[in-house]
Amino acid sequence: MFTINKFEGLIAAPFTPMDSKGNLNTIIIPEYYNFLEKNGIAGVFINGTTGEGPSLTQKEKQLNAETWAECLKAGGKVKVINLVGGTSYSECIENALISYEMGLSAIAVIGPYFFRPEDPDTLAEFVARVGEAVKELPVYYYHFPALTGVKIPMISFLEKISAILPNFAGIKFTHEDLMDFSSCLNYKNRKYDLLWGRDECMLAALAYGCRGFVGSTYNYAAPLYYKIIESFNNGDLDTARELQQKSVEMIKLLNKYGGIATGKAYMKIAGIDCGLFRLPVKNMTGDMFENFVRDVNLLGINDFFSKK
């Protein structure tokens, strides 16, 4: 019988490093991996939204995965989940097989976001077709309806996928529907690994009993979130709420300075230069970066940034 080994703690969604010409800069990844490990990160979720997976070619995604795999094979403690794709199950299977051959920890499949499935049976069939190709590897589903448009309730999907894919492990749940999240978390006596994907709402997920979290801001502010977890576990809700609000204010700057690309600016402050995002994502100008640094300093969260 397939055993699900649940994640506990923070799983960072790494940025894909790019050089000045917009090409992959994988030489940075070992330093990046060690940086995350030093700051207590339990795992990484590569080639995802933060990692610009949809903007990468098949070869680039595989090269990215290979470099992270080398860090893991070299004795690294940070596990690696590879998002293998979402629109072509043939490409997903190819990436899944390569992930298995590389010795990665798990794979994830996102909902097909062009020809979208309209019911849980179809979505489960799509995910199962990929997962069946790597029977010994844990398979996660990446639920992000705000971007994919796949708005199927996860409890309905979980009921279907659990019956047809023995190596299905859980869901990266990036949605605010806490009722659906709770239903999945408690399904079959909490059998599956539910990973919360909204950094700004971590405290709510903790209250529901969640213990694993995937997010982009864990790349550069892991100490802040571990302090939230510690405060919650100690029953110090006042401190936990105060720190969660610091997270909210930090994330507000993402929107102020253009969105997801601002995360790479945060990484630059933390000492890991991942370059720029690819089009059509817009990057901030040099003048904007100076203003951004000033706003970050005004937040008063320097003590909660990850350290090299």
C-alpha positions as CSV (number, residue, x, y, z in Angstrom):
1,M,0.0,0.0,0.0
2,F,1.2,3.5,-0.9
3,T,2.2,5.5,2.2
4,I,1.7,9.3,2.3
5,N,4.4,11.1,4.1
6,K,3.0,14.5,4.9
7,F,5.0,17.7,4.8
8,E,5.2,19.9,7.9
9,G,6.4,23.4,7.9
10,L,7.2,25.8,5.0
11,I,7.5,24.8,1.4
12,A,8.9,27.6,-0.7
13,A,7.8,28.2,-4.3
14,P,11.1,29.2,-5.8
15,F,11.6,31.9,-8.4
16,T,13.3,30.6,-11.5
17,P,16.7,32.4,-11.8
18,M,17.2,34.3,-15.1
19,D,20.2,36.0,-16.5
20,S,20.3,39.5,-18.1
21,K,19.1,38.1,-21.4
22,G,16.1,36.3,-19.9
23,N,17.7,32.8,-20.1
24,L,17.8,30.3,-17.3
25,N,20.6,31.0,-14.8
26,T,20.8,27.6,-13.1
27,I,24.2,28.3,-11.7
28,I,22.5,30.2,-8.9
29,I,20.3,27.3,-7.8
30,P,22.8,25.5,-5.4
31,E,23.3,28.8,-3.5
32,Y,19.5,29.3,-3.5
33,Y,18.9,25.8,-2.3
34,N,21.4,26.2,0.6
35,F,19.9,29.5,1.5
36,L,16.4,28.0,1.8
37,E,17.7,25.0,3.8
38,K,19.6,27.3,6.2
39,N,16.3,29.1,6.9
40,G,14.4,26.0,7.7
41,I,12.5,25.4,4.5
42,A,11.2,21.8,4.4
43,G,10.6,21.6,0.6
44,V,10.4,23.5,-2.6
45,F,7.6,23.6,-5.2
46,I,9.4,24.2,-8.5
47,N,8.2,25.2,-12.0
48,G,5.0,26.6,-10.5
49,T,3.3,30.0,-10.7
50,T,6.2,31.7,-8.8
51,G,8.7,29.7,-10.9
52,E,7.2,30.9,-14.2
53,G,6.4,27.3,-15.2
54,P,3.9,28.3,-17.9
55,S,6.5,30.6,-19.4
56,L,9.2,27.9,-19.6
57,T,9.8,25.4,-22.4
58,Q,9.8,21.7,-21.8
59,K,13.6,21.6,-21.9
60,E,13.8,24.6,-19.5
61,K,11.5,23.0,-17.0
62,Q,13.5,19.8,-17.2
63,L,16.8,21.6,-16.8
64,N,15.4,23.5,-13.9
65,A,14.2,20.3,-12.2
66,E,17.6,18.6,-12.9
67,T,19.5,21.3,-11.1
68,W,17.3,21.2,-8.0
69,A,17.5,17.4,-8.1
70,E,21.3,17.6,-8.0
71,C,21.1,19.6,-4.8
72,L,18.8,17.0,-3.2
73,K,21.1,14.2,-4.3
74,A,24.1,15.9,-2.9
75,G,22.7,15.4,0.6
76,G,20.2,18.3,0.8
77,K,17.4,18.2,3.3
78,V,15.0,20.3,1.3
79,K,12.5,18.0,-0.6
80,V,11.6,18.9,-4.2
81,I,8.1,18.8,-5.6
82,N,8.0,19.4,-9.4
83,L,4.9,20.9,-11.1
84,V,5.0,18.8,-14.3
85,G,2.5,20.9,-16.2
86,G,-1.2,21.2,-16.8
87,T,-2.5,21.5,-20.3
88,S,-1.0,18.5,-22.1
89,Y,-1.1,15.2,-20.3
90,S,1.6,13.9,-22.6
91,E,4.0,16.6,-21.6
92,C,3.0,16.1,-18.0
93,I,3.8,12.4,-18.2
94,E,7.1,13.1,-19.8
95,N,8.0,15.5,-17.0
96,A,6.7,13.1,-14.4
97,L,8.9,10.2,-15.7
98,I,11.9,12.5,-15.7
99,S,11.1,13.6,-12.1
100,Y,11.0,10.0,-11.0
101,E,14.3,9.2,-12.8
102,M,15.9,12.2,-11.1
103,G,14.9,11.1,-7.7
104,L,12.6,14.0,-6.9
105,S,10.3,13.8,-3.9
106,A,6.9,14.3,-5.6
107,I,5.2,15.8,-8.6
108,A,2.2,18.1,-8.9
109,V,-0.4,18.6,-11.7
110,I,-2.3,21.8,-12.1
111,G,-5.8,22.0,-13.6
112,P,-5.8,22.3,-17.4
113,Y,-6.4,26.0,-17.9
114,F,-7.3,26.2,-21.6
115,F,-9.6,23.3,-22.3
116,R,-10.9,23.2,-18.8
117,P,-12.6,20.2,-17.2
118,E,-16.2,20.9,-16.2
119,D,-16.7,18.1,-13.6
120,P,-14.6,16.3,-11.0
121,D,-14.7,13.0,-12.9
122,T,-12.9,14.6,-15.9
123,L,-10.4,16.4,-13.7
124,A,-9.6,13.2,-11.8
125,E,-9.2,11.2,-15.0
126,F,-6.7,13.8,-16.3
127,V,-4.6,13.8,-13.1
128,A,-4.8,10.0,-12.8
129,R,-3.5,9.6,-16.4
130,V,-0.3,11.4,-15.3
131,G,0.0,9.9,-11.9
132,E,-0.4,6.3,-13.2
133,A,2.9,6.7,-15.1
134,V,4.9,7.1,-11.9
135,K,3.2,4.7,-9.5
136,E,5.9,5.0,-6.8
137,L,5.9,8.8,-6.7
138,P,3.5,11.0,-4.6
139,V,1.2,13.0,-6.8
140,Y,-0.3,16.4,-5.7
141,Y,-3.0,18.5,-7.4
142,Y,-2.4,22.2,-7.5
143,H,-5.7,24.0,-7.0
144,F,-5.5,27.6,-8.1
145,P,-8.9,28.6,-9.6
146,A,-8.1,32.3,-9.6
147,L,-5.6,31.6,-12.4
148,T,-6.7,28.4,-14.0
149,G,-10.5,29.0,-14.0
150,V,-11.0,25.4,-12.8
151,K,-13.5,25.9,-10.1
152,I,-14.5,22.4,-9.2
153,P,-14.9,21.8,-5.5
154,M,-11.9,20.0,-4.2
155,I,-13.8,17.6,-2.0
156,S,-15.7,16.3,-5.0
157,F,-12.4,15.9,-6.9
158,L,-10.8,14.2,-3.8
159,E,-13.6,11.7,-3.6
160,K,-13.0,10.8,-7.3
161,I,-9.2,10.8,-7.4
162,S,-8.9,8.8,-4.2
163,A,-10.8,5.9,-5.8
164,I,-8.6,5.7,-8.9
165,L,-5.0,6.8,-8.1
166,P,-3.4,4.9,-5.2
167,N,-0.3,7.3,-5.2
168,F,-2.4,10.4,-4.9
169,A,-0.9,12.3,-1.9
170,G,-2.8,15.6,-1.6
171,I,-3.6,19.1,-2.7
172,K,-1.8,22.4,-2.8
173,F,-4.8,24.5,-2.0
174,T,-4.5,28.1,-3.2
175,H,-8.0,29.3,-2.6
176,E,-10.0,31.1,0.1
177,D,-12.8,28.5,0.4
178,L,-12.1,27.3,3.9
179,M,-15.2,25.2,4.0
180,D,-13.9,23.2,1.0
181,F,-10.4,23.1,2.5
182,S,-11.7,21.8,5.8
183,S,-13.7,19.1,4.1
184,C,-10.6,17.9,2.2
185,L,-8.4,18.1,5.3
186,N,-10.8,15.9,7.3
187,Y,-11.6,13.5,4.4
188,K,-11.0,9.8,5.3
189,N,-9.8,10.6,8.8
190,R,-7.3,13.3,7.5
191,K,-5.6,10.8,5.2
192,Y,-4.4,13.3,2.6
193,D,-1.7,16.0,2.7
194,L,-3.4,19.4,2.4
195,L,-0.9,22.2,1.8
196,W,-2.2,25.7,2.3
197,G,-1.2,28.1,-0.5
198,R,-2.3,31.6,0.7
199,D,0.6,33.0,2.8
200,E,-1.5,36.0,4.0
201,C,-4.1,33.7,5.5
202,M,-1.8,31.2,7.2
203,L,-3.3,31.7,10.7
204,A,-6.7,30.7,9.5
205,A,-5.3,27.5,8.0
206,L,-3.5,26.8,11.3
207,A,-6.7,27.0,13.2
208,Y,-8.2,24.4,10.9
209,G,-5.3,22.0,11.7
210,C,-3.1,22.5,8.7
211,R,0.6,21.8,9.2
212,G,2.1,22.3,5.7
213,F,2.3,25.5,3.7
214,V,3.4,26.4,0.2
215,G,4.1,30.0,-0.8
216,S,6.3,32.5,-2.5
217,T,7.0,34.8,0.4
218,Y,8.6,31.9,2.4
219,N,11.5,32.3,0.0
220,Y,12.6,35.5,1.8
221,A,10.6,35.8,5.0
222,A,10.6,32.3,6.5
223,P,11.4,33.5,10.0
224,L,8.2,35.6,10.0
225,Y,6.0,32.6,9.3
226,Y,7.8,30.2,11.6
227,K,7.2,32.8,14.3
228,I,3.5,32.8,13.4
229,I,3.4,29.1,13.7
230,E,5.3,29.1,17.0
231,S,3.0,31.8,18.5
232,F,-0.1,29.9,17.4
233,N,1.2,26.6,18.9
234,N,2.0,28.4,22.2
235,G,-1.5,29.8,22.4
236,D,-0.2,33.4,21.9
237,L,-2.9,34.4,19.4
238,D,-2.3,38.1,19.9
239,T,1.3,37.8,18.7
240,A,0.2,35.4,15.9
241,R,-2.3,38.0,14.7
242,E,0.1,40.8,14.9
243,L,2.7,38.9,12.8
244,Q,0.1,37.8,10.3
245,Q,-0.7,41.4,9.7
246,K,3.0,42.1,9.0
247,S,2.7,39.4,6.4
248,V,-0.3,41.1,4.9
249,E,1.5,44.5,4.8
250,M,4.5,42.8,3.1
251,I,2.3,41.2,0.5
252,K,0.5,44.5,-0.2
253,L,3.8,45.8,-1.6
254,L,3.6,43.1,-4.2
255,N,0.5,44.6,-5.6
256,K,1.7,48.2,-5.2
257,Y,4.8,47.5,-7.3
258,G,3.2,45.5,-10.1
259,G,2.5,42.0,-8.8
260,I,4.3,38.7,-8.8
261,A,7.6,40.1,-10.2
262,T,8.0,42.1,-7.0
263,G,8.9,38.8,-5.3
264,K,12.2,38.8,-7.2
265,A,12.9,42.3,-5.9
266,Y,12.3,41.0,-2.3
267,M,14.8,38.2,-3.1
268,K,17.4,40.7,-4.3
269,I,17.1,42.5,-1.0
270,A,17.6,39.1,0.7
271,G,20.8,38.6,-1.3
272,I,19.7,36.2,-4.0
273,D,19.5,37.9,-7.4
274,C,17.0,35.9,-9.6
275,G,16.9,38.4,-12.4
276,L,13.7,39.5,-14.0
277,F,10.4,37.8,-14.9
278,R,9.6,37.0,-18.5
279,L,6.9,38.8,-20.5
280,P,4.0,39.3,-20.3
281,V,4.8,39.8,-16.5
282,K,5.9,43.4,-16.0
283,N,9.0,44.2,-13.9
284,M,9.6,47.3,-11.9
285,T,12.0,50.0,-13.2
286,G,15.2,51.0,-11.4
287,D,13.5,54.1,-9.8
288,M,10.6,51.9,-8.7
289,F,13.1,49.5,-7.0
290,E,14.6,52.4,-5.0
291,N,11.1,53.4,-3.8
292,F,10.3,49.7,-3.1
293,V,13.4,49.3,-0.9
294,R,12.4,52.4,1.1
295,D,8.8,51.0,1.6
296,V,10.2,47.7,2.7
297,N,12.4,49.4,5.3
298,L,9.3,51.3,6.6
299,L,7.5,48.0,7.2
300,G,9.9,47.2,10.1
301,I,10.3,43.5,9.3
302,N,14.0,43.3,8.6
303,D,14.4,41.0,11.6
304,F,12.0,38.5,9.9
305,F,13.8,38.2,6.6
306,S,15.6,35.1,5.7
307,K,19.4,35.3,6.1
308,K,22.2,34.1,3.9
